[in-house]
Amino acid sequence: MSEGRNEALLVTPLPPLKTGLATYALRVLENTLNLVNWMVAYTPGSNPSLLPPGVRSLPLNDLEEHYLPNARIFQVGNSEHCFPVVQALYEFSGTALFHETVIHHMLRHCYLERNRWEDYRRELRFCYGPAAEAVEKDLSNGNIPAAQYDRKLKKYSLIGRALHASHSAVCLNKYAACILGGSYPEGGILTIGHPLSPLPELKLPSKPFPLCFGMIGTNHYGRNLLKIIEAVKLLRVDYPDAGLILIGGNYPDELPRWVRRTGRLENEEYQSWIRILDYVFDVRYPTCGETSGSLLEAMRAGIPSIVTATGAFNNIPSDAVIRVPPDSIVQGIRSAVLLLEGRPGLRNTLSLKGAAYAEDTGSEERLLSDWKRVLQLANQPPANSDDMDSHTSISPAWHKPQAGFTRDLNTAPVTWKFSGIAELEGPECAEGALVTAWGDGTVGSVKLENEPSVISLDGRTLRFSGNGWVSNVTWQ
C-alpha cells in the first residue's frame, strides 16, 4: 500500500459498457488517486486497460474475502450491468453508491433472463412481505403497453435488500437521500455532486435547423419522447423552421422529417452537438430518483433547460431551470419556450445560472471534497458497531447453506433443512448463538420442538442431529 493512502475497493462496471456508471467510475478514479490506493472489481464486459495508471483491478467474479479492505464501495443503478455489483453487495456488504432509487427493472430482467424465478420471488418477499404475491400478480400482465408497465415497475422499487446489505449509502441528490435516508442510522448517508468530464477542444457541427430543440442521453420510456415530439410539433406553428435533435442512443427509426437523431456519440462529438442547441428538454416522469448527467452537461454548456417538476429536478435552483407540471408536459414545454423567446433577459439569466450550478456540482474541486467524505464514511464502522461486533445474523433465505444442509424454499420463512448429522461453524469471535430451529432431533444437547423456537447455545460449532429446519442463526 502506498504511504499516506488508505486501501479502498470500488465495485463497478467500466467502459465500454453502455452505462453512465462506467464513465462516472473513471472520473472518480482519475481524480482521487492521491487520496486512496484503489482496487477495482469490474463487471463482465468491462475493459480494465482504460483504468488510470496505478489502479489495481480484478474481475468481479474473482473477488474473495482476502481482497476486501475495510472501505468497500458498490456502484448501484438500474442498468443490467449493475446486477453483478448488487449480487456482490449482498455477499460482502459495504457502502452503496446509489445512482437510482429504483432497481426493479434490472433485478426482474436479470433474474428472469437467468431463469432464477425463485430468487426474484425472494426479493419480492424481502421487500413486500405478505403483499409479495399481490405485487407479482400486478406485474404478471404482459399485455399492457410498455410505458405503463415501466410505471408499474417504478411503483415497486425493489431496493430493500440492497439497503439492508449496505451499512451506509451515498446519493447523488437530496431527493434520493430523502427517500433512502430512513434505512440508515444518523450520519450513515451522504449526498454528493455529479462530476463532469473535462471538456476537449470542440468543433461545432452546422445547425440542422435555425431553432434547435434537443433531448440528450439514452432514450427510455420514462423520458416521454412522444410528448416532446408533440410539444415541438405545436411550437413549429409559431416557429416553422424549428426542429428537434435527439443526441444519444435507443431512439426509434420512424420519426417526423423535422426530427434528427445522432445515435450514440463519443464524448467530443457529444459535447459539440449539445452546444448547437437553443433549448434542451429533460421531462422524465416518473423518475427513478436519478440525477441526469446529460442535463448537467447541457446546463454547463449554457443551454436553457426545461424539466419536469418531479424527483431530483426539484432540487435544482429555481433560477437555473424552468420546471413544468408532469401532468401537462406538452403545453408546459410550449409555454416555457414562448416565455423565454419573448424575454431574452430571462433566457440569458437562466443560461448563466444553469451553467454556474452545473460547474459547481460537476467540478473537480467538488469531486475531491465529496470523495474525501465518501471514503471517510466507507472506512467508518456502522453507528451500531458495538452491536454488530457481538451479533452476526445469518439467514437461510440468502446465505449459502453449509455442508450437511440444503435450502428449503417450501417453508415459510425459507430454511436450511438437515437430515442426519450437520454442523454450523461460526466466526472466530463467536462464543455462542441464538438459533431458531424445529423438527425431530437435537441441536447440541437441546431437543428440538415441533414448532419453531429460539434456542440459546454456547460455542462456535453447532451440531445438529435428526431431521429438522433452521430459519435463523445469530452468533454471539
Disulfide bonds with the S-S distance in Angstrom:
none
